[in-house]
Amino acid sequence: MSYQTLYRKYRPSDLSDVAGQKSIVKIIKNSLKFGRISHAYLFCGPRGTGKTTMARILAKNVNCLDIQDGMACGKCKNCLSILNGNCPDIIELDAASNNGVDEIREIKNKVTLVPTELKYKVYVIDEVHMLSIGAFNALLKTLEEPPEHVIFILATTDLHKVPITIISRCQCLDFHRISEEEIIKRLSQIAEIENFDIEDGVLESIANLSDGGFRDAIGMLDKLVSYSDNKLTLSDFEELNGIVSIEDKKNFLKNVELGDVKNIIDFIDKVYNKGKDLVIFSQDLMILCRNLIIDYYSYQKLDFDIEFLLNFVDVLNSLSNDLKVTSNVRIVFETRILSFMRQNNVKNDYISSSQVDNACNLSVDNISNCVEEFKEPLKSVEKNNFDEAISQTKSNQKIIEKNNEENLIRRNSIIINNCFCNASKKNLNFVKENWEKLNEYALDNKFGAIACYLSDSIVRAASDKEIIITFDYESLVNRGLQFGNMVGELLNKIMNVPYYVAYLTVDQWNNEKKKYIENLNQGNKYIYQELIDFNDSSDKIENEIKASSNIEVTDSITDEAIKLFGEDLISVSE
Ligand SMILES: [Zn+2]
């Protein structure tokens, strides 16, 4: 008999088997129970958290002829047809393997045909963010008016790459990482059924390494089963996944704390030569430090200096980020660790810094771009006050956010003012003509989300440096304010001008337009204002939009206004 992987064997076939995702299970159960089925779902979340599995369950349950309490019967002809596979009314498409224009066109052409066997035809499009612009546009048309008998389930790991126009037409369900407890629980059930002999700590290590993805977790268990002879041991697991054992990690930490340079260099040498992954090692160390810190605040139990751990977490954090992008993993790892030891020991007077310097010739200038926000509040607290520290950090964060928001709004009004100073029809036409080029960036890694966002707007006015655009909803306006300098960067690529953009709702725009015409009628002129930097929190931008009367009233107000807005102005001035 051929071996069936654990992942396939234990893939949930109904809502009750799904690990984690409680709120999503509940939402889907209730919508099935009360017959409130949406015609388009968008499942988003990290890999391996159950999106595709849930899509299949949903496809089955909406079609079950004897649905009870949201659960499929598994016996009716529809259930059986789906469980056997090859049901022609369930169509799965993986957008990652083809960009989908032809497939989506095909869907568009066939979508109106009624299902051959089932109640609903269900289209599951996995990794939907990989569709090309053309395919998205074709899909959008279908999503705008889906036939009664059709359900779309789109799944993605990268929500920000999906155009807002698509998102706004779907019911979005957010799949979270599955908790370690949940993963351990499910793995133990499987281990019990399969009669696996598992050493303590193995399932915990799997859960830890899987980073909340159940598919990865069960895949690791599968690999370990094929690797091990009888008992599934922790050392086999560590060997297989290039992990350093917890004891070795603790020793490593101790040697860093004590400044034992020779031991550290020997150990790195050993780890590296055994082919272990230093990125994973530094992340593991970070997790270990984090657990030790939590233990300290929970039980006042610690074999290390707390200050040392807090500082070392910062170093590891920036180190593991840097290791991902460097080709000299070992050198960066060694120098950072040794530089940190040098600083730590200078501070603690354990050993002279020259001891470290003699061990290897290091440049210690550019180290520790630490994450200060994390370190400071933790440092300042007494034992037992961990929660308080966290809530303190959060409230500080809120104040910063609020100040930031006010600045963004002020900045927006300055851009509007400046745009009105020099706006012209010619500039407006230029921007409008080039706005479509945003589509070319819709799948760009860096600018994708911004390009999709901007292409949903209407360009209302433009000067040589500023643009005013509008959206239907205030939430969309707020989103634009958050994008910051990236918008100018993108527009510079398209039009060779790093435009400043102001964001308004249609109502706000009509008001601004009205104000502009009033000012024009009264002979008032907008004065160009200096634009503050995004991070500038000073009050120098307090001054409101000023209107002074140093311009002669022109004979034809309408002509002047039309120069700016074109014909659509007239409707406002009437
Ligand atoms: Zn059924």
Residues whose N, C-alpha, C, O or C-beta is under 5 A from the ligand:
A	BS01	ZN	C64 L65 D66 A72 C73 G74 K75 C76 C79
